[in-house]
Amino acid sequence: MERAKVATEYVNGKVIKGYTLNFFPHKDRFHVMPIDEPSDKPIEVIVSQLKAVFVVQDFNGYPQYVQRKGYMERKTPYGTPLEVTFGDGEVMVGSCMGIDLKRQGFFISPPDPKSNTLGVFVVRSAVKRVRRLFLKTGGYIEVPISA
């Protein structure tokens, strides 16, 4: 198994960047080897304390690149386009292959294929609202987030 580069963002704003070998969306915890505090022991991360897990290409991102936050006109993404509003007010747009509200979270892909972020695991308990976007009409439908 290849290690993944992740940035774990907690609901309190704390961020840990590092590598993981054992993140699975159905597990309640995983481990991260932090890049800024190298040690022999990984940090245990409890998913219910998180806002999201960002799977990234590079830990520093692409500082010169201005990432597109929405979908381009006439471009249909794979999956269902969603707008996710977190409890802290942050709004994120992405596409999702499916949401099972009995699970602790779901994955979305960013609308910009050149984004440093490959995918985001959104922790359901950190979400205030999810809306399904209809790109051709500009409308949306609220998706209930409680199971």
N, C-alpha and C positions, 0 to 999 in steps of 0.2 A: 504494500500500500504506500502510495506517495504522500508525503506530508503536504498539507495545505497551508497557505499563508492566509491568516485571518486577522481581522480587527474585531474584537468583541467589545460591544458598547453596552454598558450597564445602564439601568434606568436612572441611576444617580449621576450619569455623565462620565463616569470613569471609563477609560478605554485601555485595553490591553492588546498590543500587537504581538503576534508570534506565530508559531507553527503548531499544527495539531495533526495527530494521526487517528484520533478516535472520536471525531464529531459525527454523530448520527442524529437525524431529526426526531427520532422516536425515543432517544435516551434523555434522561433528565440532567446529565452532567457529562463533561468531557474535560480534556486537559490541554493546556497551552504552554508551550515553551516560549516564554517572553523574549523578545529581541533586545529589550533595553535592560534586562536584569538576567544575564546568562547565569544559569546554575545547573546543577545536575538534577534538580527536582522540578517537574512541571507544576503549574498552578492548576488546581481543580476549579472548574467553572461550573456553577449551578445555573442551568438555563432559565429557571424562573426568575432570576435576578437580572436578566438581560433585557435589553431593548431589541437588539439585533446582533447577528453574526455576519460580518461582511467578509466574503471570500474575495481576495484581492490578487492582482498580478504583482504589484510592487508596494512595499510598505510606505514609501514616500509619495506614492501617487505620481501624477504628472502635473507639477505645479504650473506649467505654462499653458496647459490645455484647459479650455473652458468647456466643461461637460454640459451636454444638452440634457435638460431635466424633464422634457416631455417628448411626445412622439411627433414626427414630421408628418405633414399633411399627406394623405394617400399612401402612407406606409403602414401596413398591417403587421403587428408583431405576432410572433408565435405565442400561443396561449391567450389568456384573457387579460386585457389591459386594466390595471387597477390603480386607484389612488389610495394610499394608506396614510392615515393621520395618526401619529403617535400621541400618547398622553401628554408629552411635553410640547405639543403643538407642531413638531416637525412633520412636513408632508413629503412623501416619497411616491414617485410614480414608477411603475414597472409592470411587467407581464408575469402571469402566474399560470402554471399548467394545471393547477387544481388546489382547492382549499378544502380541507376536512376540519371543520370547527371542533371536532372532538380531540384533535391533536393540539400540541402545545405551540405550533407555529406552521409557517408555510414559506416557500421560497418564491422570490420574485427576481426577475432579470431586469437590469437597467435598460432604459429606452435607447441609450447611446451605445452602439457596438464598439466604440473606441474608448469606453469608460475603463478606468483602472479597476472598477468593481466588476467581478465576474458574476456574482450573485449575492443575494441577501436572504438570510434566514430571518424572517420577521417573527418575533416572539409575540404570540397572540395576547398575552396578559398585558403587554406594553402598548397595545393598540386601542385608540379611542374610536376610530371609524375606518371602515373600508368601503370604497365606492367602486363599482364596476364602471369603467369608462366606455362610452360609445363614440369612437373617434370620428365616424362619418357625420354624426348629427351633433356632436359636442355635448351630448347629454350624459347622464349617469344614473345608476340605480344603487341605492344604499344596500350593502351586504351586511346582514346581522352578524355581529362578531361573537355573540354568546352562543354556546353550544346548546 
